[in-house]
Amino acid sequence: MTDENHYRAYLLRLQRGQGQLHWRVTLQNAHTGEVLKFATERALLNHLLDVLSLDLPVDKDASQAPPDGLGSNRV
C-alpha cells in the first residue's frame, strides 16, 4: 500500500443560492489539484463513500454474512 492510500486531503466548497434546496459542491484534491463538481450533497457523499471503499482491505477469510440481525429485512 502506498502513502496515497493512507492519507486523503480535500478542499470542500459549498454554495447554495437563496431559495435553492441543495448545496452545489466542489471537491478539490489537495494532492493533485483535480476538481470535482457535484449538484447535490448526496452525490458528494456517494463519491466519498466510493473513494473510501477502494481503500478497504479485502479479508478473504471473513464470512459474507452480516453480524447478528444486521441487514435483515425485519420490520
N, C-alpha and C positions, 0 to 999 in steps of 0.2 A: 504494500500500500504506500502511496506517495503522500507527502505532506499536504498536497492539494485535497486529499480525501479526509484529512483530519481537521481542516480549518476552512471555513467559508466566511467571506466578508462581503456585504452588500450595502449599497446606499439605497434606501427606500424613500420614494417621494409619493405623497398622496395629495390629490387635488379633487375638490368637489365644488362645483358651482352652485350658486343659490338655486334651490328648488330641485337639484339633482338627487336621485335616490342613491346611486352608487358612487364610490370614490373611483377616480381614474388613478392608476398606479403605474409608476415606472420603478424598475428594479435594476440597479447598475452593479455589475460585478466589480468589486474593488480591485481585483487582481488583473482582469483582462480589459476592463472598460466597457464590456458588452452591456448594452441597454436593452431591456425587455419591457414591453408595454402591455398592460392588462386593462381591460374595460371594466372589470369588477373585482371586488375583494375575493370572491370565491375563485376566480381564475388565478389570482396570485397564490392563494393558499394551495390550490391543486398543484401548481407548478412547484412550490416549495416542498410539498409532500413527495412529489415525484423525485426531486433532486435529492432529498434526504433518503428516500428508499433505495436509491442507487448505491448509497454508501453502506447499507446494512450488510454485515457478513452473512453468508448463507451457511446455515447449520444443517448439513445433510442428515445428521443423526436424530434431529428433533422430530417429534411427531407433528403431523399436519393438523391434528385435531386441536380445537381451541380448548383452553383450560375450563374446568367445571362451569358449564352453563353459558359461557361467553359465546356469542354468535348464535345462540339458539333462537328459534322463531317464536318462543313463548310470548304470550301477551300478559 
